């Protein structure tokens, strides 16, 4: 109940539209909630209920490309809610049309370019 109230106390309209989409990533360690799916559901319910009460509409869940990704980490009785601003890992963002063996790792190529002073 405290988790629900705490999440509901955040003004989510500052971060998400009532007709937007969201995804909650939940992790817990040594807390009252041990099932990640249940925890994510409670967080989602708190956010959706806030929108439904204020606007009569509610955001929906989108596991593939949400407008807002929320991370909640529960450690015993302390919860940290954060908004994921980075998005999916680079290899999952679909910027490559197809996968091929890279002649050089991306991070090594970036380091070489930085070391060479490029683009200066």
Phi, psi and omega per residue, in radians:
X1 nan -0.647 -3.140
X2 -1.182 -0.655 3.111
X3 -1.089 -0.826 3.123
X4 -1.014 -0.858 -3.128
X5 -1.092 -0.732 -3.137
X6 -1.103 -0.780 3.135
X7 -1.197 -0.685 -3.141
X8 -1.171 -0.414 3.130
X9 -1.269 -0.230 3.102
X10 -1.418 2.436 3.088
X11 -1.423 1.587 -3.069
X12 -1.269 -0.287 3.124
X13 -1.171 -0.281 3.070
X14 -1.316 -0.268 -3.044
X15 -2.118 -0.275 -3.009
X16 -2.614 2.483 3.062
X17 -1.476 2.721 -3.110
X18 -1.072 -0.480 3.123
X19 -1.788 0.268 3.135
X20 -1.417 -3.026 3.126
X21 -2.202 2.646 -3.132
X22 -2.486 2.864 3.039
X23 -2.520 2.355 -3.133
X24 -1.944 2.182 2.989
X25 -1.805 2.155 -3.054
X26 -2.159 2.327 3.023
X27 -2.407 2.562 -3.094
X28 -2.420 2.566 3.071
X29 -2.396 2.030 3.056
X30 1.033 0.658 -3.139
X31 -1.994 3.129 3.136
X32 -1.190 -0.535 3.108
X33 -1.738 2.070 -3.098
X34 -1.917 -0.246 -3.111
X35 -1.722 1.990 -3.045
X36 -1.065 -0.660 -3.116
X37 -1.162 -0.706 3.095
X38 -1.132 -0.759 3.120
X39 -1.063 -0.780 3.119
X40 -1.098 -0.661 3.119
X41 -1.106 -0.750 3.137
X42 -1.133 -0.701 3.107
X43 -1.129 -0.816 3.114
X44 -1.049 -0.754 3.130
X45 -1.040 -0.729 -3.133
X46 -1.093 -0.740 -3.125
X47 -1.195 -0.832 -3.116
X48 -1.103 -0.744 3.137
X49 -1.094 -0.650 3.102
X50 -1.067 -0.798 3.125
X51 -1.165 -0.748 -3.108
X52 -1.068 -0.727 3.139
X53 -1.187 -0.669 -3.076
X54 -1.415 -0.632 -2.993
X55 -2.151 -0.266 -3.050
X56 1.445 -0.075 3.091
X57 -2.097 2.944 -3.114
X58 -2.554 2.598 3.036
X59 -1.220 2.782 3.081
X60 -2.001 2.952 -3.133
X61 -1.620 2.362 3.062
X62 -2.351 1.902 -3.088
X63 -1.349 -0.320 -3.077
X64 -1.569 -0.911 -3.068
X65 -2.503 1.241 -3.116
X66 -1.268 2.641 3.031
X67 -1.192 -0.572 -3.108
X68 -2.423 2.192 3.062
X69 -1.909 2.209 -3.090
X70 -1.983 2.320 3.066
X71 -1.931 2.328 3.041
X72 -2.259 2.181 3.116
X73 -1.999 2.088 3.135
X74 -1.859 2.097 3.117
X75 -2.122 1.814 -3.049
X76 0.970 -1.848 -3.114
X77 -1.915 0.176 -3.090
X78 -1.980 2.173 3.135
X79 -2.005 2.426 3.060
X80 -2.076 2.107 3.110
X81 -1.830 2.289 3.111
X82 -2.457 2.748 3.090
X83 -1.778 2.268 -3.135
X84 -1.408 1.917 3.139
X85 -1.656 -0.178 -3.063
X86 -1.535 -0.505 -3.109
X87 1.409 -2.921 -3.131
X88 -1.153 2.837 3.047
X89 -1.038 2.664 -3.097
X90 -0.960 -0.699 -3.087
X91 -1.215 -0.174 -3.139
X92 -1.869 0.054 -3.050
X93 -1.497 -0.134 3.042
X94 1.340 0.392 3.139
X95 -1.397 -0.197 3.069
X96 -1.765 2.366 3.115
X97 -1.229 -0.587 3.113
X98 -2.658 2.735 3.136
X99 -1.526 2.293 3.033
X100 -2.412 2.849 3.089
X101 -1.224 2.200 -3.120
X102 -1.419 2.360 3.095
X103 -1.245 -0.325 -3.110
X104 -2.612 2.351 3.104
X105 -1.096 2.515 -3.086
X106 -1.063 -0.721 -3.109
X107 -1.200 -0.585 3.086
X108 -1.201 -0.735 3.110
X109 -1.075 -0.735 3.117
X110 -1.108 -0.723 3.132
X111 -1.125 -0.696 3.115
X112 -1.105 -0.775 3.129
X113 -1.106 -0.756 3.109
X114 -1.100 -0.756 -3.122
X115 -1.130 -0.577 -3.122
X116 -1.357 -0.152 -3.139
X117 1.521 0.128 3.131
X118 -1.178 2.447 0.140
X119 -1.668 0.166 -3.135
X120 -1.049 nan nan
